[in-house]
Amino acid sequence: MRIRLWLRDLTGTGAGGAIVLLSRHEAAVMANAINTRSNWIGEKTSDMPRIGVSVTETSTIIRFMECRGEGHIALTVTEAGRLASWLHDMADGRWRDHNGYVPEVVK
């Protein structure tokens, strides 16, 4: 089972974006990196961009590594916490908590 994380609107125009597929394990590790404010880079497992977490004093930056300098988004600590919570839920298989849909493979 893969979790699709989509970084949208890199340019502010509504166009562009990057998608990465995370395994449940990668989603959990990424959530832990965000929660502990640690730097982390996921492994390259497909043709999708690798994802990384970078932290500063005031923000958490999610980076899509193969998108040159454009593939990133800065989140406030609060926003990053919400993303980490969502990633933990997805890693734990709690899709229903967010949209009422449970994939066939987990039923």
Secondary structure, DSSP 8 states (H G I E B T S, - for coil): -EEEEEEE-SSSSS--EEEEEEEHHHHHHHHHHHHTT--EE----SSS--EEEEE-SSEEEEEETTSGGGSEEEEEHHHHHHHHHHHHHHHTT-THHHHS---GGG-
